[in-house]
């Protein structure tokens, strides 16, 4: 378990040959390249330091960590001096003590002496060092020039920068450079005039700072301090848990005072994030105690009525009675449920168990339906398992990084920082994206190739890349012969070699210059270890699954599987989308991706659960909504999802929900879906529950309860209450018991338990007898399916066409500060960076329509229309517009369509034909919806209701 | 054609087109895919739609649906199928 203050070794670990030296008379061995400071700390000797910390390369500026080395003159800095065989070091002497005291005295001579009232009191390295060197007096007086009156920058909503407390050690600057890779900070001026500046000496909020918190984490004084610490004081305990935003799965220390969360600090030993964080995980947790959180269950007979608060007992009994009534009247197939990628593995497992065992149907689906379901299909088909192949550490050995349809600096920022570090070290970057995402060109990074394709042409581009690899004889024949089906490969090679699939033949359709595409293909095939990272720009298309298979084809043809630095890596969107899929949240398969028609699996689970199970697949989310509109689907239990805002074609989603007789929303807030609900069950946050999340690298990590659920129950307990009320008994006492059941029934989880997680820290599945410590890299000796399968990937254009009425292509996405539908992040100070969704439009398209930057515009498609502000930008190509879907006032999905991936029904969010025209106010629909939402959210307290 | 029938036709046509592009026995593979991922009521509806004329179904999609009908009469295919996950 974590301590509040981790051991700081001063400099990063090294990995050279072992050398032995003597420090203060004690022998110590360390890898060559280790600093004397780090070697000393491994002996338990803390050499005073200020500019050094082990997350950053040694800098050697503060001159506090001086040591003496036998046979060498002077007093070198221990942070920048590496160990050597036979070296004899003294860390303490009268001379060193005098030098250190003099140096620290100079620092303190220009530092406020307000330690007792300082926010860092008790957690200040300068204070500690002053105590360590025995500073008792400052001889310089206070008459000279100083920095004590410099104004504090409080522009950032989460932390203050007080330059009067800054010692210009550059740790913040180096953290921004080395850890985050944004390079937003600098030391401005020279000598006494030196000061830390954000961008062009701008306030932090207006600068390029992305508020990741790395600078705050690195600061040894109170110069950069979390405002929550200023207000609450220093925390008194820490609990390690896992972030509930995005699929990176950063481990954090929740630093507490009693049951009050004071701050979240990135956990140094977190295997996914290695001590780094982003603005969401680090700071945007205030939603957990937001005043709009609903803490009491509510019911109503009709969505036109106000909500009525009831007891938990009444709410559960009412819900169970409604589901029983509806199943009795319309049949069992008229009910279903949706599990949440924001909830734990244990909770999603229970929801699918409730649907299959208590409802008696397979009408269970999850939000992966609308994001990475094509990943599951495509990778299972080609490789044999529905998950990415690598761990995140793998990127450190990649020589070529291909980013397709993903925007890691916004969507997966902590992994993006690691990617950027590798790119700064010299790895080459290929970006395939209709937008000029930040990675295309940032300080010290520039993509070797940006294939700026037209939305919807992924398969044509990926197949053209394969064409170059095959026709220019760049295939790794040995790998393919050994690891893949040779006959299928030959058929595929002939298919892609067809001149009709060449870059030249497809250029007019894709918009990608043939020469650029050829160069990118050559780099991918010949540049060394090549790793593909992709996102929803690949999956959310009518050919999403085909694109995933085309990606797998490329990696197999070039031998980029089974070792560090390579592979096919889906960047998962939500925190537990991998886990929700693993746990059997899809209507056609049980946990571990076993089809419901598999008799042996069904028999195993039937015996464990004590009920017969349906051997037929159930309804997917869009099927449920279609069936509801038809009158055949009448009741749904939705845990932790807001399908009205997140799913495509809002009008259709609303019609489906409105047609049901019982919609149960189990969530933190009255979200947009709740405007069509009859029962509201208050949910618990990740801070209030025990469980596990599984990140994009298949890493299972613990979520630990740090405070009592404000709503009274953890979410798994609520599902259990409902299950029992339905007559199917559940008696779990703790989520660890649920994980034990998952492990017992799921081959790839056989070795997973809470005890194993405590021992190992985290586990990447498969974890079983063959891999007791888990599997960081898949397919090392062979593909899970046996021989890798090449699939022919013919480009089939989407049915969504541009034309005179809708001449532009809309593509949608996410930004850094907001998360998914924004239910959490809109209820934090992150709105400082993103108050509303805007429409990016190319200057030429704007000019043609008389649209200026900041104007309100009407965005219309065949599905619907909405009004939002225009942002004129060259990030998008002419003919393409882009927006986000974080705000319900905009509801970008009013515009998106029902078109979906052929294999999985994953919606085609990335291609909608639209028109943009000037507007002077909200659309009719926006006005009607705002009125409906206000009416629907009326609440009658329990005392008035009774 | 109702909206819902239209959707089923679109989905079936997409699936058939995908397997035609993969170059194998498209009707068999498309039928297997529908069997693996569509619940019985949807399979029954597309089967009934084809029986009523099948307007808008591509030839390959119709062939796939016909295999469902010929197999069991209730939308279930007889051929052993691989069932890839999504």
Boltz contact constraints between the chains, C-beta under 6 A:
constraints:
  - contact:
      token1: [A, 373]
      token2: [B, 86]
      max_distance: 6.0
  - contact:
      token1: [A, 376]
      token2: [B, 85]
      max_distance: 6.0
  - contact:
      token1: [A, 376]
      token2: [B, 86]
      max_distance: 6.0
  - contact:
      token1: [A, 377]
      token2: [B, 84]
      max_distance: 6.0
  - contact:
      token1: [A, 377]
      token2: [B, 86]
      max_distance: 6.0
  - contact:
      token1: [A, 380]
      token2: [B, 84]
      max_distance: 6.0
  - contact:
      token1: [A, 380]
      token2: [B, 85]
      max_distance: 6.0
  - contact:
      token1: [A, 381]
      token2: [B, 84]
      max_distance: 6.0
  - contact:
      token1: [A, 386]
      token2: [B, 85]
      max_distance: 6.0
  - contact:
      token1: [A, 588]
      token2: [B, 37]
      max_distance: 6.0
  - contact:
      token1: [A, 589]
      token2: [B, 85]
      max_distance: 6.0
  - contact:
      token1: [A, 593]
      token2: [B, 85]
      max_distance: 6.0
  - contact:
      token1: [A, 595]
      token2: [B, 83]
      max_distance: 6.0
  - contact:
      token1: [A, 616]
      token2: [B, 39]
      max_distance: 6.0
  - contact:
      token1: [A, 616]
      token2: [B, 40]
      max_distance: 6.0
  - contact:
      token1: [A, 617]
      token2: [B, 37]
      max_distance: 6.0
  - contact:
      token1: [A, 617]
      token2: [B, 39]
      max_distance: 6.0
  - contact:
      token1: [A, 618]
      token2: [B, 39]
      max_distance: 6.0
  - contact:
      token1: [A, 619]
      token2: [B, 39]
      max_distance: 6.0
  - contact:
      token1: [A, 626]
      token2: [B, 4]
      max_distance: 6.0
  - contact:
      token1: [A, 630]
      token2: [B, 4]
      max_distance: 6.0
  - contact:
      token1: [A, 792]
      token2: [B, 22]
      max_distance: 6.0
  - contact:
      token1: [A, 792]
      token2: [B, 23]
      max_distance: 6.0
  - contact:
      token1: [A, 794]
      token2: [B, 21]
      max_distance: 6.0
  - contact:
      token1: [A, 796]
      token2: [B, 17]
      max_distance: 6.0
  - contact:
      token1: [A, 902]
      token2: [B, 14]
      max_distance: 6.0
  - contact:
      token1: [A, 902]
      token2: [B, 15]
      max_distance: 6.0
  - contact:
      token1: [A, 902]
      token2: [B, 18]
      max_distance: 6.0
  - contact:
      token1: [A, 904]
      token2: [B, 86]
      max_distance: 6.0
